Amino acid sequence: MNLPTEAQGERRSLLLTVLGAALLASLAALWALTGDAVLVVAYLAGVVILGAVAFFASRIRVANTSDELAPPDWSVTVAAIEQAGVGVAITDRANRLVCANSTFVDWFGPKVAPPNLPLGRDALEMLTRAAREAWRDGSSQVSEVDAGEGKSPWQIQAGRAGRGEDYLVWRIRREEETNPGEDTAQMLRGPMGRWLSQAGIEAALVGPDGAIVTVSEGFAERAAADPTATLAGQDFVAQLRSDDRDRIFFAREGRRGPPQMLLQVPLAEVVAGEPARADEANSLMLLVETGVGMGAGTETPGSGATAQLEALLGALPLGLAMTDRDGRFLFGNEAFLRAVGREGQGVPQYPSDLVVREDKAVLADAVRRYGKGPASSGDMAIRLRDNPDDPVSLGLAGVRGLGEAAVLLSLADSTEETKLKRQVAQATKMQAVGQLAGGVAHDFNNVLTAIIGYCDLMLLRHTPGDSDYDDIQQIRANSNRAASLTRQLLAFSRQQTLQPKVLQLPDVVSEVSQLLRRLLGENIELKVRHDRDLGAVRADPQQLEQVIVNLAVNARDAIQSRGDGRGKLTLATRRVTARDIRAMGSDIIPVADYTVLVAQDTGGGIPADKLGKIFEPFFTTKEQGKGTGLGLSTVYGIVKQSGGFIFADNAPGMTGEPEGARFTIYLPVHAADDTAEIAQDELPAPQEAASDWSGSGHILLVEDEDMVRAVAERALARSGHKVALASDGEEGLAAIARGDDFDLIVSDVVMPGMDGPTMVKAIRKQRPDLPVLFMSGYAEEQLRKEIDVANMHFLAKPFSVQQIGDCVSQILRKGARTDASEK
């Protein structure tokens, strides 16, 4: 069909008619106006000449440019696109039919163009999308386009073509109907059958009546000893036999050959979701050697591939177990048993027997789903019955071709990992609590500084015997007790450097006894006993108090966890001589004199398997959430830093059973030649001569807390000093910049904005010799490590009016002596 040629002929005839009519009209008009025949003939001759020139010129131009601009010869195109069984159509951008072969015209007629073919709505939508994709991407293809009326569906392709790609070429063909039976027979007799035989799978195509259509070469070899035989028409069942255990063999091989697993694959189509019926179509019969291909047939558990797999899994460090399709355990290696807490006991019947009641149904469903569905893998969180507080991740994988095994379970032994996570979480929690405690103690010290300072100022106006004197003294005493509590908070919030002093152990126990009675409560009796002639020890008294408090808290918790919560804690100090140590024959304690502290409770004792671990960090015998595991490890560290030794055992009761835990702390007696040091520590500092310092100092007081700043100002003014005030580091730096001549800076450490050390470092650039007195609630040793400032002094909060006055005067006297010596 040549549609472009006919259209061009019609347009050419119409054009010639119009030109002829125009020429005749112009000749008639010229004759009517002039009446001169010669003029009319000359006009006609000129028009003819011009027409001839134009005609020949256009022919020459077309001839010169025919290679580039000549319109396509559609007759040639039609001849080129003629294909049997394929309809070809060419459309322009307006979806107009430009050219089509005879097959397309026979199917759809000459007046329609794709995508607007006489098809159903769904088919038209598919073609419209295909046209858009072809214009956009260059090509597109759609399959199974409904042809209606029970006809085979169309398969349609579209692609851009032409110099400017202004055309779409459509190719339309019907999808060929295939015969699954014929195709399968050809594949079985070809390479596919040989590949299956190499994998241990023999195949046969069997008709609905059970007769063989064809078989693979391997099947023919094993059934008839002739690989070229097709066995067509013979009974398929006659080629096989079974034994008393229902195992299938080739009839020719008998039991000499390996048992087979028979799989039937019906080749009938599934209609409306209904399963295929094997009695209405050919079936593909697959005979798979047991343990080689897709399953274990009816082999006994533990044989064939399963036994080899169990040996392999048993050697792996990862916890692995297998179940069958019904979810029953077949095997579990040692790592799996150890991870689930059943080492030496074997696996139970079902995996759900390992988990808590809430997880049983979910785990059972997951195992059955992975066992009977397609091969896949995943994991899920479960809680083991022996450890319900820590969820673990159980991996599940559906496996095929491993005998009876259908699901592979994997579970890592995460005992150590879980323990480490707990320790990290506990350490993180304790660090956060420590930071909170340190911040609270710092703010508390500011409050106590103001309370104690105002009490001192009030006592200056009251004498013993006044009605308010005793009340003020009581306020001051309670403030000092609160200050000791803040010191304990600060010790808890960080590793505090020990400040050892020579002391008597009974004095430390006496100091902390009142606090212990409040900690223990009314139901627990506190008994204290001391030996005579105890030697002095050298240790940090505050840290020793912390040791006693920790031991008392542990004893309280142990007693309260038993019966009615009534019991007794005994603290005793004893004198142990070098002779006693030698008689003990200990390889741990050196022979020397010791002062011993014994803390014994009636809390039932420590289990024997826990005695060797109680001093480990983060180890606790208390319930979850009731112990940090740091108390006894802190006690152990303090004792060892003090040069002592600590031991734990169970004190036997009257019935022979442990009555309670007993902790024994050995602290070495301080050397006798240091007695002078003891006396020197207890004597008050000698008073400096008044001539060393006279007059008042000019002091810059920098403190962000208003109440502390007011107390310190009054205390320093009372001592005769001139005081300039600043509420933060920026104001203090500005006071120095104004040129004021200060003798001393008294500053808080922690302040908003610019802190004390930063301010002092900036001031030292101008006044490198200006001394500084830092006030803080933190330990002096810790601050000296963190603050690298020369000529620095320290005053711990809370302080009294007398303490800050004496400290400032001592610093000024020292500076006066230094200046005098330099002069």
KEPANU-959120 format. One record per residue (C-alpha): residue in three letters; x, y, z. Coordinates in steps of 0.5 Angstrom, whole numbers, plus 2048, in hexadecimal, padded with zeros to 3 digits. Layout:
ALAXYZ;...
//
This chain:
MET800800800;ASN8038077FE;LEU7FF80C801;PRO804812800;THR8048117F8;GLU7FC8127F8;ALA7FC8187FC;GLN80281B7F8;GLY7FE81A7F2;GLU7F881D7F4;ARG7FB8237F7;ARG7FF8247F0;SER7F98247EC;LEU7F58297F0;LEU7FB82E7F0;LEU7FB82D7E8;THR7F482F7E8;VAL7F48357EC;LEU7FA8377E8;GLY7F78367E2;ALA7F083A7E4;ALA7F58407E7;LEU7F88407E0;LEU7F28407DC;ALA7EF8467E1;SER7F584A7E0;LEU7F484A7D8;ALA7ED84B7D8;ALA7EE8517DD;LEU7F48547D8;TRP7F08537D2;ALA7EA8577D5;LEU7EE85D7D7;THR7F285E7D1;GLY7EF85A7CB;ASP7F68597C8;ALA7F78527C6;VAL7FE8537C5;LEU7FF8557CC;VAL7FB84F7CF;VAL7FF84A7CA;ALA80684D7CD;TYR80384D7D4;LEU8028457D3;ALA8088447D0;GLY80C8477D6;VAL8088437DB;VAL80A83D7D7;ILE81183E7D7;LEU8128407DE;GLY80E83A7E0;ALA8138357DC;VAL8198397DF;ALA8168387E6;PHE8148307E4;PHE81B82F7E1;ALA81F8337E7;SER81B82E7EC;ARG81D8287E9;ILE82482A7E9;ARG82382C7F1;VAL8208257F2;ALA8258217EE;ASN82B8257F2;THR8288247F9;SER82481D7F8;ASP8298197FC;GLU82781E802;LEU820821801;ALA81C81C7FD;PRO816819800;PRO816812802;ASP81480D7FD;TRP80E80A801;SER80D8047FB;VAL8148027FD;THR813802804;VAL80D7FE803;ALA8117F9800;ALA8167F9805;ILE8117F880B;GLU80D7F2808;GLN80E7EC80D;ALA80A7E680E;GLY8067E6815;VAL8097ED817;GLY8047F3816;VAL8097F9815;ALA806801815;ILE80A807815;THR80680D818;ASP808815819;ARG80881981F;ALA80181A81E;ASN80081381F;ARG7FE813817;LEU7FF80D813;VAL80480E80E;CYS80680780B;ALA80480080D;ASN8057F980A;SER7FF7F4808;THR7FF7F080E;PHE7FE7F6812;VAL7F87F880D;ASP7F57F180E;TRP7F57F1815;PHE7F37F8817;GLY7F17FC810;PRO7F480280C;LYS7F0807811;VAL7F3806818;ALA7FA80781A;PRO7FD805821;PRO7FC806826;ASN7F5807825;LEU7F4800823;PRO7ED7FD823;LEU7EE7FA82A;GLY7EC7FA831;ARG7ED7FF836;ASP7F27FC83A;ALA7F67FA833;LEU7F5801831;GLU7F8804837;MET7FE7FF836;LEU7FF80282F;THR7FF809831;ARG804808837;ALA808804832;ALA80880A82D;ARG80A80F832;GLU81080B834;ALA81280A82D;TRP81281282C;ARG816813832;ASP81B80D832;GLY81B80B82B;SER81880482C;SER813800830;GLN80F7F9830;VAL8097F6833;SER8077EF833;GLU8017EB834;VAL7FC7F1831;ASP7F57EE832;ALA7F37ED82A;GLY7EC7EB82D;GLU7E77E682A;GLY7EB7E082D;LYS7F17E2828;SER7F87E182A;PRO7FB7E882D;TRP7FF7ED829;GLN8067EE82A;ILE8087F6828;GLN80E7F9827;ALA80F801826;GLY816805824;ARG81780C821;ALA81A80C81A;GLY81B811814;ARG821817814;GLY81E81B819;GLU81B81581D;ASP81481881B;TYR81181181A;LEU80F80B81E;VAL81080481B;TRP80B7FF81E;ARG80C7F781D;ILE8067F3820;ARG8067EC820;ARG8027E6824;GLU8057E3829;GLU8067DB827;GLU8037D682B;THR8077D182E;ASN8067CA830;PRO80A7C8836;GLY80A7C1835;GLU80D7C182F;ASP8127C6831;THR8147C2837;ALA8157BC833;GLN81A7C082F;MET81E7C2835;LEU81E7BB838;ARG8217B8832;GLY8267BE831;PRO82B7C1836;MET8267C383C;GLY8257BB83D;ARG82D7BA83D;TRP82E7C0842;LEU8297BD846;SER82C7B6846;GLN8337B9848;ALA82F7BC84E;GLY82C7B5850;ILE8257B784E;GLU8227B2849;ALA81C7B5845;ALA8167B2841;LEU8107B583E;VAL80A7B183F;GLY8037B183C;PRO7FC7B2840;ASP7FB7AA840;GLY8027A9843;ALA8067A783C;ILE80C7AA83B;VAL80D7AF835;THR8147B0835;VAL81A7AF83A;SER8217B283B;GLU8277AF839;GLY8297AD840;PHE8227AA842;ALA8237A683C;GLU82A7A483E;ARG8287A2845;ALA82179F843;ALA82279B83C;ALA82A79B83C;ASP82979F835;PRO82A7A7835;THR8277A782E;ALA8207A4830;THR81A7A9831;LEU8167A3835;ALA8107A6832;GLY8097A3833;GLN80C79F839;ASP80979F840;PHE80D7A4844;VAL80C7A084B;ALA80F79A848;GLN81579D848;LEU81679E84F;ARG81579A855;SER81579B85D;ASP817797863;ASP81479686A;ARG81679D86C;ASP8137A0866;ARG8197A2863;ILE8197A385C;PHE81E79F857;PHE81F79E84F;ALA81C79784E;ARG82279584A;GLU82779884F;GLY823795855;ARG82679785C;ARG82D797859;GLY82C79E857;PRO82A7A485B;PRO8237A585E;GLN81F7AB85A;MET81B7B085C;LEU8157B1857;LEU8127B8855;GLN80C7B9851;VAL80C7C084D;PRO8057C0849;LEU8057C4843;ALA7FE7C6843;GLU7FC7CE843;VAL7FA7D1849;VAL7F37D4848;ALA7F07D984D;GLY7F57D7852;GLU7F37D0853;PRO7F87CB853;ALA7FA7C784D;ARG7F77C084C;ALA7FC7BB84B;ASP7F77B6847;GLU7F57BB842;ALA7FC7BC83F;ASN8037BA83E;SER8087BA845;LEU80F7BA845;MET8127B584A;LEU8187B684D;LEU81C7B1851;VAL8217B4856;GLU8277B0859;THR8267B1861;GLY82B7B6864;VAL82D7B885D;GLY8277BD85B;MET8227C085E;GLY8207BC864;ALA8217B5868;GLY81B7B2866;THR81A7AC86C;GLU8217AB86E;THR8227AB876;PRO8247B187A;GLY82B7B187A;SER82D7AE874;GLY8307B086E;ALA8307B886D;THR82D7B9874;ALA8337B5877;GLN8387B9874;LEU8357BF875;GLU8347BE87C;ALA83C7BC87D;LEU83D7C3879;LEU8397C787D;GLY83B7C4884;ALA8427C6882;LEU8407CE881;PRO8417D3887;LEU83A7D6885;GLY8347D3888;LEU8307D0883;ALA82A7CB883;MET8267C887E;THR81E7C687E;ASP81A7C2879;ARG8147C5876;ASP80F7C487C;GLY8147C8880;ARG8177C2884;PHE81E7C3886;LEU8237BE882;PHE82A7C0885;GLY82D7C6889;ASN8357C788A;GLU8387C8890;ALA8397D088F;PHE8317D088E;LEU8307CC894;ARG8347D0898;ALA8317D7895;VAL82A7D4897;GLY82C7D289E;ARG82C7CA89D;GLU8337C889D;GLY8337C189E;GLN82C7C089E;GLY82A7C0896;VAL8257C3892;PRO81E7C3894;GLN8187C088F;TYR8167C788C;PRO81A7CE88C;SER8147D1890;ASP8167CD896;LEU81C7D2897;VAL8197D9897;VAL8147DC89C;ARG80C7DB89B;GLU80B7E1898;ASP8107E0892;LYS80E7D8891;ALA8087D988C;VAL80C7DE888;LEU8127DA887;ALA80E7D4886;ASP80B7D7880;ALA8127DA87D;VAL8157D387D;ARG80F7D087A;ARG80F7D6875;TYR8167D5873;GLY8167CE873;LYS8107CD86E;GLY8117D386A;PRO8167D5864;ALA81D7D5867;SER81E7DC86A;SER8227DF870;GLY8207E4876;ASP8217E587D;MET81D7E7883;ALA81E7E988A;ILE81C7E4890;ARG81D7E3897;LEU8207DD89A;ARG81C7D989F;ASP8227D98A4;ASN8247E08A2;PRO81E7E48A1;ASP8207EB8A2;ASP8257EB89C;PRO8227EA896;VAL8277E7891;SER8267E6889;LEU8257E0886;GLY8267DE87F;LEU8227DA87A;ALA8237D7873;GLY81F7D386F;VAL8237CD86C;ARG8227C8867;GLY8267C2865;LEU8297C186C;GLY8257BA86D;GLU81F7BB872;ALA8227C2874;ALA81E7C8872;VAL81F7CD877;LEU8267CF879;LEU8267D3880;SER82C7D8882;LEU82E7DB889;ALA8347DE88B;ASP8377DD892;SER8367E4894;THR8377E389C;GLU83E7E789C;GLU83B7EC897;THR8357ED89B;LYS8397EE8A2;LEU83D7F389E;LYS8377F789C;ARG8357F78A3;GLN83B7F98A6;VAL83C7FF8A1;ALA8348018A2;GLN8368018AA;ALA83C8058A9;THR83980A8A5;LYS83380A8AA;MET83880B8AF;GLN83C8108AC;ALA8358148AA;VAL8338138B2;GLY83A8158B4;GLN83A81C8B0;LEU83381D8B3;ALA83681C8BA;GLY83C8218B8;GLY8388268B6;VAL8338268BC;ALA8388268C1;HIS83C82C8BE;ASP8358308BE;PHE83482D8C5;ASN83B82F8C7;ASN8398378C5;VAL8338368C9;LEU8368338CF;THR83C8398CF;ALA83783E8CF;ILE83383B8D5;ILE83A8398D9;GLY83C8408D7;TYR8368448DA;CYS8368408E0;ASP83D8428E2;LEU83B8498E1;MET8358488E5;LEU83A8458EB;LEU83E84B8EB;ARG83884F8ED;HIS83684A8F2;THR83A8478F8;PRO8398408FC;GLY833841900;ASP82F8458FB;SER8288428F9;ASP82A8418F2;TYR83183F8F3;ASP82F8378F4;ASP82A8388EE;ILE83083B8E9;GLN8358368EC;GLN8308308EA;ILE82F8338E3;ARG8368338E2;ALA83782C8E4;ASN8328298E0;SER83582D8DA;ASN83B82A8DB;ARG8388238DB;ALA8358258D4;ALA83C8278D2;SER83E8208D4;LEU83981D8CF;THR83B8218CA;ARG84281F8CA;GLN83F8188CA;LEU83B81A8C3;LEU84281D8C0;ALA8468178C2;PHE8408138BF;SER8408178B8;ARG8488168B6;GLN84E8128B8;GLN8508168BE;THR8588178C0;LEU8598148C7;GLN85B8198CC;PRO85E8148D1;LYS85F8168D8;VAL8628128DE;LEU85B8118E2;GLN85880C8E7;LEU8538078E4;PRO84E8078EA;ASP84E80F8E9;VAL84C80E8E2;VAL8478088E4;SER84480D8E9;GLU8438138E4;VAL83F80F8DF;SER83B80B8E4;GLN8358108E5;LEU8348108DD;LEU8358088DD;ARG82F8088E2;ARG82B80C8DE;LEU82C8088D8;LEU82B8018DB;GLY8248038DE;GLU8218008E4;ASN8217F98E3;ILE8287F88E2;GLU82C7F98E8;LEU8337FC8E8;LYS8397F98EC;VAL8407FC8ED;ARG8457F98F1;HIS84D7FC8F1;ASP8537F88F4;ARG8587FC8F8;ASP85F7FE8F6;LEU85D7FF8EF;GLY8638028EA;ALA8618088E6;VAL8618078DE;ARG86280C8D9;ALA85C80D8D4;ASP8578128D2;PRO8518128D7;GLN84C8148D2;GLN84D80E8CE;LEU84E80A8D4;GLU84780C8D6;GLN84480B8CE;VAL8478048CF;ILE8438038D6;VAL83D8068D3;ASN83D8018CD;LEU83E7FB8D1;ALA8387FD8D5;VAL8347FE8CF;ASN8357F78CD;ALA8347F48D3;ARG82D7F88D4;ASP82B7F58CD;ALA82D7EE8CF;ILE8297EE8D5;GLN8237F18D3;SER8227EC8CD;ARG8227E78D2;GLY81C7E58D7;ASP8197EB8DB;GLY81F7F08D9;ARG8227F08E0;GLY8297EE8E1;LYS82F7F18E4;LEU8367F48E1;THR83C7F48E5;LEU8427F98E4;ALA8487F78E8;THR84F7F98E8;ARG8557F48EA;ARG85C7F48EB;VAL8607EF8E7;THR8687EF8E9;ALA86D7EC8E4;ARG86D7E68E8;ASP8667E58E6;ILE8677E68DF;ARG86D7E18DF;ALA8697DC8E2;MET8637DD8DD;GLY8687DA8D8;SER8657DF8D3;ASP8697E08CC;ILE8657E68CB;ILE8667EB8D1;PRO86D7ED8D3;VAL86F7EB8DA;ALA86E7F28DE;ASP86A7F58E3;TYR8627F78E0;THR85C7FA8E3;VAL8567F68E0;LEU84F7F88DF;VAL84A7F38DF;ALA8437F48DC;GLN83E7EE8DD;ASP8377ED8DC;THR8317E88DD;GLY82F7E88D6;GLY8307E18D4;GLY8377E18D1;ILE8397E18CA;PRO8387DB8C5;ALA83F7D78C4;ASP83F7D88BD;LYS83E7E08BE;LEU8447E18C3;GLY8497E18BE;LYS8467E78BA;ILE8437EC8BF;PHE8497F18BE;GLU8487F18B6;PRO8457F78B3;PHE83E7F78B1;PHE83D7F08B5;THR8377F08BA;THR8337EB8BD;LYS82D7EF8BE;GLU8277EF8B9;GLN8277F38B3;GLY8267FB8B4;LYS8287FA8BB;GLY8307FA8BB;THR8357FE8B7;GLY83B7F88B8;LEU83F7FE8BA;GLY83F7FE8C1;LEU8447F98C3;SER8487FA8BD;THR8498018C0;VAL84A7FE8C7;TYR8507FA8C4;GLY8538008C1;ILE8538048C7;VAL8567FF8CB;LYS85B7FD8C6;GLN85D8048C5;SER85E8058CD;GLY8637FF8CD;GLY85E7FA8D0;PHE85B7F48CE;ILE8537F18CE;PHE8507EB8CE;ALA8497E88CE;ASP8477E18D1;ASN8407DF8D4;ALA8407DF8DC;PRO83D7D88DE;GLY8377D88E3;MET8357D38E8;THR8327CE8E4;GLY8387CE8DF;GLU8347D28DA;PRO8377D98D8;GLU8347DE8DC;GLY8377E48D8;ALA83C7E78D4;ARG8437E98D7;PHE8487EE8D5;THR84E7EF8D8;ILE8537F58D6;TYR85A7F58D8;LEU85D7FC8D8;PRO8657FC8DA;VAL8678008E1;HIS86A8068DF;ALA8728068E1;ALA8738088E8;ASP87980D8E6;ASP8738128E3;THR8708138EA;ALA87381A8E9;GLU86F81B8E3;ILE8698198E6;ALA86A81E8EC;GLN86C8238E7;ASP8658228E3;GLU8618238E9;LEU8648298EB;PRO8628308E9;ALA8668348E4;PRO86A8398E7;GLN8688408E7;GLU86C8458E2;ALA86F84B8E5;ALA86B8518E4;SER8718558E1;ASP8708508DB;TRP86A8548D9;SER86785A8DB;GLY86185E8D8;SER85C85C8D3;GLY85C8598CC;HIS85885B8C6;ILE8558548C4;LEU8518538BD;LEU84B84E8BF;VAL84884A8B9;GLU8428468BB;ASP83B8458B7;GLU8378438BD;ASP8348498C0;MET8348468C7;VAL83B8438C7;ARG83E84A8C4;ALA83A84D8CA;VAL83D8498D0;ALA8448498CD;GLU8448518CC;ARG8428528D3;ALA84784D8D6;LEU84C8508D2;ALA84A8578D4;ARG84A8558DB;SER8518538DB;GLY85385A8D8;HIS8538598D1;LYS85185D8CB;VAL84C8598C7;ALA84A85A8C0;LEU8458568BD;ALA8448528B6;SER83E84D8B5;ASP84184A8AF;GLY8488498AB;GLU84784E8A6;GLU8458548AC;GLY84C8518B0;LEU8508528A9;ALA84D8598A8;ALA84F85B8AF;ILE8568598AE;ALA85685D8A7;ARG8548638AB;GLY85B8638AE;ASP8598628B5;ASP85E8608BA;PHE85C8598BD;ASP8608558C2;LEU85C84E8C1;ILE85784B8BD;VAL8528478C0;SER84D8438BB;ASP84883E8BA;VAL84B8388B5;VAL8448378B1;MET84083D8AF;PRO83C83E8A9;GLY83F8418A3;MET8478428A5;ASP84983D8AA;GLY84E83F8B0;PRO85483C8AD;THR85383F8A6;MET8528468A9;VAL8588458AD;LYS85C8438A7;ALA85A8498A4;ILE85C84D8AA;ARG86384A8AA;LYS86584D8A4;GLN8648548A7;ARG8668528AE;PRO86A84B8AE;ASP86C84C8B5;LEU86584D8B8;PRO8638478BD;VAL85C8448BC;LEU8588408C1;PHE85383B8BE;MET84C8398C2;SER8498338C0;GLY84582D8C2;TYR84A8288BE;ALA8508258C1;GLU8568298C1;GLU85A8238BE;GLN8558228B8;LEU85582A8B7;ARG85D82B8B7;LYS85D8258B1;GLU8588298AD;ILE85A8308AE;ASP8618328AC;VAL8628388B0;ALA86983B8B4;ASN86883E8BB;MET86183B8BC;HIS85E8398C2;PHE8588368C4;LEU8528368C9;ALA84D8318C9;LYS8458328CA;PRO8428338CF;PHE8468378D3;SER84583B8D9;VAL8478438DA;GLN84D8418DE;GLN85083D8D9;ILE84F8418D3;GLY8528478D7;ASP8588438D9;CYS8598408D2;VAL8598478CF;SER85E84A8D5;GLN8638448D4;ILE8638458CC;LEU86584C8CD;ARG86A84B8D3;LYS86D8468CE;GLY86D84B8C9;ALA8708518CD;ARG87684C8CF;THR87784A8C8;ASP8788528C6;ALA87C8538CC;SER88184E8CB;GLU8828508C3;LYS8838578C6;
//
